[in-house]
């Protein structure tokens, strides 16, 4: 898939046009290029994403997922909640990694843009006029990596993944299926986390 097709996929997946998703897309592609790896079809890659839970530019994560194949569904991406736009992409087999962070100078310009001013006023991203957002996306997609990002050298990373399980139980309180990692014992019964209260 070429970069234009990835951008279109990213916009469809994300649900609206904004500058942060394409920045995440470009960050993921830059990290993969530096590591010399391809899009993860399984769990060949693992991504530590530094975005948080309630701040501007969180859309960055969706672009990272589309580019790298590190997704919450495959559990090969983790949100560190540092409230920053940066990722560490890990080649699981080779135990090598690279960190890509948004260039502060580029980010500060974006945060003073008309798009962000409208968002601060409560305008939803889907309602921002195309003449405001389209040139921003075009600019992001044409910039060289070194303008958009600070990219580390490749470094060793002693990755230890979490083991998946097919072992399951039926919660003895609500009757729902729970995989082994989520079982808690309460009053001698196997329960799910919500039913256990802890």
N, C-alpha and C positions, 0 to 999 in steps of 0.2 A: 504494500500500500504506500503510495507516495504521500508527501507532506500535505498536499491539498486535500486528498481524500481523508487523511487523518484529522485534519482540521474540521472537515464537514462532519465526520463521525463524532468528533468531540463536541461540536455544537449540538448535534442531535441528542447525544447521550446526556449532555449537561442541561439542555433545555432552553438556553438563551445565549445570546452573544454578549460577551464581556471580555475585558483584557486579561483577567487572571487565568482563565482556563487555557488560552493559547500560550501563556507564559509557562504554565505547568507542562503543557505538551512539549514545548521547546526545551524545557529543563530536563524532562525525561529522555528526549532524543539526544541531547548533549551528553547526558550521563552514559547512555548506552554506547554512544560513539567513543567516548573516552575509555570505557571498559572493554570495548570491542565485543559487545554482546548483541543478541537479537531479542525482540519482543518475547516475553515469557508466555509460552503456551501452557505450561504447568507451573512449577515452583522453582524454575531455574534462577530466578532473581528474587530479591527481597528488598523492599523499600522502606526506609525510615523517613517519614514526611513530617516536617517540623511545624506545619500549620496548626492553628488552634481550633476552638469551637465557636467563637463569636467575635469575629473581626472581619474587616474588609479583606478582600483577596483570597478568601478560603477556597474559591472556585479553582484555584491553582491545583488542588488535589485531583480533581476530575481529569484535567489535562495530563497529569502524571500517570493516572491509571490507564488512559487511552493509549499513551505512547509506550509505556513499559510492559503492560500486561500484568502489572502488580495491582491486584484488586482486593477489595474487602471480601468479595465472595470467595476468593482463593486463599484468603488470610495470608497473603504474602506482601501486605502493606500494613504499616502501623503508624498511627497518628501520635506524635510526641507531645503535641499541645504546647509548643514553645511560642506560638503566635508569630512565626517567621515563615518566609517563603524560601524554603530550602529542602533539599532531599539528600539522603545518602543512599545510593543504589549499590546493592551487594550482589556480586556473582557468587552464588551459594556454593557451587562445586569448587571453584578456584580459591574461594575465601579472599577475594579482592573486592575493593569498594572505591567509590569516588563520591565526593560531596559537591553538589552544585547549589549555589545560593544566588538569589536575585541580586544583581548589582544595585547597591543602594542609590547611586546617582540616577539610574534608569527608573527605579521604583519611586523615588521622590517626585520625579517629573509626572509619572502616572497618577500619583496621589494628589497632584494639584490640577488634574485635568478637568475638563467640562463634565466628563462621564462621572467622576467621583463627586463633583459639586452637585450634580443632579441626584445621585444616589443619597447624598447627605440630606437632600431636601425630601427624601422619601419616594423618589421616582424608582419604580421597579426596573431591573435590568432590561426586561423584554419591552419596556415602554421608552427606553432611551432611543432617540431618533437615529436612524441608520447613518446620517451624515456626521454624527458624533462618534459612534462606535466603530463603524467600518474602517475609517482611516487608522484608528488605533490598532485594530487587528492586523491590517495590512502592514503597518509599520513593524509590529512585533514579529510577524512572519518573515520579513525581509532582512531584519538586522542580523549581523554576525553574532555567533555565540558570545564572543568576548565583550560585546556591548551590553548584552542582556544579563550575563552571569559572571560569577567568580567560580571557577572550576578548579578543584584541587587536583593534585597528582593522584594517581592510583595508589592505594595503600592496602596493607594487609588488614583483614577483618576476620576475627575468629568467630564465625557465625555458627550459632547453635540453634537450630530450628525447633519448633514445638512438634512433638509426635502426634499425628492424627490418630483418631480412634474410631472403630466401628462398634465398639462396645456400648450398649445402651440399656436403659432401665425404664420402667414405667413408674412415674412419680406416684407414691402410695397415698398422696393426698388429692391431686387434681387429675391423675390418670394420663397425663401427657407424656410422650416419649422424651427422655432426656439422655444425652450422651454422657459418658462416664465423667468427663471433666466437670460437668455441671451438677453432679449429685452431691447432696448434703444429707447427713444423718441427723434427724430430729426425733427425739423420743423413740429411738430405736428403729425408725422407719426411713427408707430411702426416699428423699424428696428433692424436688427441683429447688433452685435458689430462691425464687419468689415465695414458694410455700414454706421454705425453711426459715425465712425471716433474717437470714444472715448470708 
